[in-house]
Amino acid sequence: MKHLDLALPSPAENLAGDEGLLDWCENGSGEEIIRFWESAETFVVVGYANKIATEVNVTACQARRIPILRRCSGGGTVLQGAGCLNYALVLRVTENSPLAGISSTNQFIMERNRAGLEDLLKQSVKIRGHTDLVVDGRKFSGNSQRRKKKFLLFHGTFLLNFNLALVSELLRMPSKQPDYRENRNHVEFLTGLNLSADKVKAALRKSWNALEELKVFPKSEIQKLAAQKYSTDGWNLKF
């Protein structure tokens, strides 16, 4: 596996980056990749099937001029910005492997991430819900996946030093909650790791044995996806 630090200039480009890498691998690059990125700009990302009016405080976002975008994978709505480290795994799907099914993929990837973060934090890290990572009962990472025939995309966010009060201001209580949330508000439910992004990236590179840097990536295809999909109301406001 190769690693790629690729933080792009705009929210649309950063979301397009994950899908662009998936398409690139599916169409024949043959690589397995872990990508890292962090956005200097604050923006909302809804899951593929989320209804914006249900999940997002649209009025508050408009007042702050916070853009609302939609990603290509499922899962819930999140807030992005400085202090949120994002990663994306693009992995080959083979028969009779843990990646052959949705649930087994979740279990395989989350356990590897959990072990790597537990080793870094030197405290217990648990998997809760389907794809949350939790310390002391509070969530610091959420994840989701998108599958194609030969490759899958599994991506998520690690809360490091993010303004959690802003999450409460801009996002509504989620329409779907894991049992362990127990109806806690965002500030009571979430926590930051208070670690540097470099330390978390190093832990994940070690967990996934991603020792070599990816030197070439599909820049033009990512820019095209950003312009034709992730920058459009037709995609972002579809639900």
C-alpha positions as CSV (number, residue, x, y, z in Angstrom):
1,M,0.0,0.0,0.0
2,K,1.1,3.6,-0.7
3,H,0.3,6.7,1.3
4,L,-0.7,10.1,-0.1
5,D,-0.9,13.4,1.7
6,L,-3.3,15.3,-0.5
7,A,-5.1,18.3,0.9
8,L,-6.7,20.2,-2.0
9,P,-7.7,23.9,-2.1
10,S,-11.5,23.6,-1.9
11,P,-14.1,21.4,-0.2
12,A,-15.4,20.2,-3.5
13,E,-11.9,19.1,-4.6
14,N,-11.2,17.3,-1.3
15,L,-14.4,15.3,-1.6
16,A,-13.7,14.6,-5.3
17,G,-10.3,13.4,-4.3
18,D,-11.6,10.3,-2.5
19,E,-13.9,9.3,-5.3
20,G,-11.4,10.1,-8.0
21,L,-8.8,7.8,-6.4
22,L,-11.5,5.0,-6.2
23,D,-12.3,5.4,-9.9
24,W,-8.6,5.5,-10.8
25,C,-8.0,2.3,-9.0
26,E,-11.1,0.6,-10.3
27,N,-10.1,1.6,-13.9
28,G,-6.7,0.0,-13.7
29,S,-4.1,1.8,-11.6
30,G,-3.7,-1.4,-9.5
31,E,-2.7,0.6,-6.4
32,E,-4.0,0.3,-2.8
33,I,-3.8,3.7,-1.2
34,I,-4.3,5.5,2.1
35,R,-4.9,9.3,1.6
36,F,-4.8,12.0,4.3
37,W,-6.3,15.5,4.1
38,E,-7.4,18.3,6.3
39,S,-9.4,21.3,5.3
40,A,-8.6,24.9,6.3
41,E,-12.2,25.8,5.4
42,T,-15.2,24.8,7.5
43,F,-18.0,23.0,5.6
44,V,-20.8,20.5,6.2
45,V,-20.7,17.1,4.5
46,V,-23.9,15.1,4.4
47,G,-24.0,11.4,3.6
48,Y,-25.2,10.3,0.2
49,A,-28.8,9.7,1.2
50,N,-29.1,12.4,4.0
51,K,-31.8,15.0,3.8
52,I,-30.2,18.3,4.3
53,A,-33.2,20.0,6.1
54,T,-33.3,17.1,8.5
55,E,-29.6,16.9,9.4
56,V,-28.4,20.5,9.0
57,N,-29.2,23.9,10.5
58,V,-29.4,25.5,7.1
59,T,-30.1,29.0,8.4
60,A,-27.1,28.9,10.7
61,C,-24.9,27.7,7.9
62,Q,-26.2,30.5,5.6
63,A,-25.5,33.1,8.2
64,R,-21.9,32.0,8.6
65,R,-21.6,31.3,4.8
66,I,-20.7,27.6,5.5
67,P,-21.1,25.5,2.4
68,I,-23.0,22.2,2.4
69,L,-21.7,19.4,0.3
70,R,-22.7,15.8,-0.3
71,R,-20.2,12.8,-0.3
72,C,-20.4,9.7,-2.4
73,S,-20.7,7.3,0.6
74,G,-23.4,6.7,3.2
75,G,-23.4,7.4,6.9
76,G,-24.3,10.5,8.8
77,T,-23.6,14.3,8.5
78,V,-20.3,15.7,9.7
79,L,-18.7,19.1,10.0
80,Q,-15.2,19.5,8.5
81,G,-12.5,22.1,9.1
82,A,-9.2,22.7,10.8
83,G,-8.7,20.1,13.5
84,C,-10.4,17.3,11.6
85,L,-8.0,14.8,10.0
86,N,-9.5,12.8,7.2
87,Y,-8.3,9.6,5.7
88,A,-9.4,7.4,2.8
89,L,-8.5,3.8,2.1
90,V,-8.8,2.5,-1.4
91,L,-8.6,-1.3,-1.1
92,R,-8.8,-4.2,-3.6
93,V,-11.8,-6.4,-3.2
94,T,-11.1,-10.1,-3.6
95,E,-13.3,-13.2,-3.1
96,N,-13.1,-15.0,0.2
97,S,-11.4,-12.1,1.9
98,P,-12.7,-9.9,4.7
99,L,-13.3,-7.2,2.1
100,A,-15.8,-9.3,0.2
101,G,-18.8,-8.1,2.2
102,I,-20.0,-4.8,3.7
103,S,-20.1,-6.0,7.3
104,S,-16.9,-7.9,7.2
105,T,-15.2,-4.9,5.6
106,N,-16.4,-2.7,8.5
107,Q,-15.1,-5.2,11.0
108,F,-11.7,-5.7,9.3
109,I,-10.9,-2.1,8.7
110,M,-12.3,-0.7,12.0
111,E,-10.3,-3.3,14.0
112,R,-7.1,-2.3,12.4
113,N,-7.8,1.4,12.9
114,R,-8.8,0.7,16.5
115,A,-5.6,-1.2,17.3
116,G,-3.4,1.5,15.7
117,L,-5.1,4.3,17.6
118,E,-5.1,2.4,20.9
119,D,-1.4,1.8,20.6
120,L,-0.9,5.5,20.0
121,L,-3.2,6.7,22.8
122,K,-2.1,4.1,25.3
123,Q,-5.7,3.8,26.5
124,S,-8.7,1.6,25.5
125,V,-10.3,2.4,22.2
126,K,-13.6,0.7,21.3
127,I,-15.6,0.2,18.2
128,R,-19.2,1.2,18.8
129,G,-22.2,1.4,16.4
130,H,-21.1,0.1,13.1
131,T,-18.1,2.3,12.4
132,D,-17.4,4.6,15.3
133,L,-14.2,4.8,17.3
134,V,-14.8,5.7,21.0
135,V,-12.7,6.6,24.0
136,D,-14.4,6.8,27.5
137,G,-17.8,6.4,25.8
138,R,-17.3,9.4,23.5
139,K,-16.9,9.3,19.7
140,F,-13.8,10.7,18.0
141,S,-14.0,9.0,14.6
142,G,-16.9,8.1,12.2
143,N,-16.5,6.2,8.9
144,S,-18.3,5.0,5.8
145,Q,-17.7,3.1,2.6
146,R,-18.5,2.9,-1.1
147,R,-18.0,-0.2,-3.1
148,K,-17.2,-0.9,-6.7
149,K,-16.5,-4.2,-8.4
150,K,-12.8,-4.4,-7.9
151,F,-12.0,-1.7,-5.3
152,L,-13.7,-0.1,-2.4
153,L,-13.4,3.3,-0.7
154,F,-13.5,3.4,3.1
155,H,-13.1,6.8,4.6
156,G,-13.6,8.8,7.8
157,T,-12.6,11.6,10.1
158,F,-10.6,11.8,13.3
159,L,-11.5,14.7,15.6
160,L,-8.2,16.2,16.9
161,N,-8.7,19.8,18.0
162,F,-12.0,20.8,16.4
163,N,-14.5,23.3,17.8
164,L,-17.2,21.0,19.0
165,A,-19.5,23.9,19.9
166,L,-19.7,24.7,16.2
167,V,-21.0,21.2,15.5
168,S,-23.9,21.9,17.8
169,E,-24.6,25.2,16.1
170,L,-24.5,24.0,12.5
171,L,-25.8,20.4,12.7
172,R,-29.1,19.2,14.1
173,M,-29.4,16.1,16.2
174,P,-28.9,13.2,13.8
175,S,-32.1,11.4,12.5
176,K,-30.4,8.1,13.2
177,Q,-28.4,7.5,16.4
178,P,-26.5,4.5,17.6
179,D,-27.8,3.1,20.9
180,Y,-24.7,4.1,22.8
181,R,-25.2,7.8,22.0
182,E,-28.2,7.8,24.5
183,N,-29.5,11.0,23.0
184,R,-26.5,13.0,24.1
185,N,-26.0,16.4,22.3
186,H,-23.0,16.8,20.1
187,V,-20.7,18.4,22.7
188,E,-21.5,15.6,25.2
189,F,-21.2,12.9,22.7
190,L,-18.0,13.9,20.7
191,T,-14.4,14.3,21.9
192,G,-11.1,15.4,20.3
193,L,-7.9,13.5,20.7
194,N,-5.7,16.5,21.2
195,L,-3.0,15.0,19.1
196,S,-1.1,16.3,16.2
197,A,-2.2,15.1,12.7
198,D,1.3,13.9,12.1
199,K,1.1,11.4,15.0
200,V,-2.2,10.0,13.8
201,K,-1.1,9.7,10.2
202,A,2.1,7.9,11.3
203,A,0.0,5.4,13.4
204,L,-2.3,4.7,10.5
205,R,0.6,4.3,8.0
206,K,2.1,1.8,10.4
207,S,-1.2,-0.1,10.8
208,W,-1.7,-0.4,7.1
209,N,2.0,-0.9,6.3
210,A,1.9,2.1,3.9
211,L,5.6,2.7,3.7
212,E,5.9,4.1,0.2
213,E,4.6,7.5,-0.9
214,L,2.3,7.7,-3.9
215,K,3.9,10.0,-6.4
216,V,1.3,10.0,-9.2
217,F,-2.4,10.6,-8.8
218,P,-5.3,11.4,-11.1
219,K,-5.2,15.2,-10.7
220,S,-7.3,16.1,-13.9
221,E,-10.0,13.5,-13.1
222,I,-10.3,14.9,-9.6
223,Q,-10.6,18.4,-10.8
224,K,-13.3,17.3,-13.3
225,L,-15.3,15.5,-10.6
226,A,-15.0,18.6,-8.4
227,A,-16.3,20.9,-11.1
228,Q,-19.0,18.7,-12.6
229,K,-20.3,17.0,-9.5
230,Y,-19.2,18.3,-6.1
231,S,-19.5,22.0,-7.0
232,T,-23.1,21.6,-8.3
233,D,-26.4,22.1,-6.5
234,G,-27.7,19.2,-8.6
235,W,-25.5,16.9,-6.6
236,N,-25.2,18.6,-3.2
237,L,-28.8,19.6,-2.8
238,K,-30.4,16.5,-4.3
239,F,-32.1,15.4,-1.1
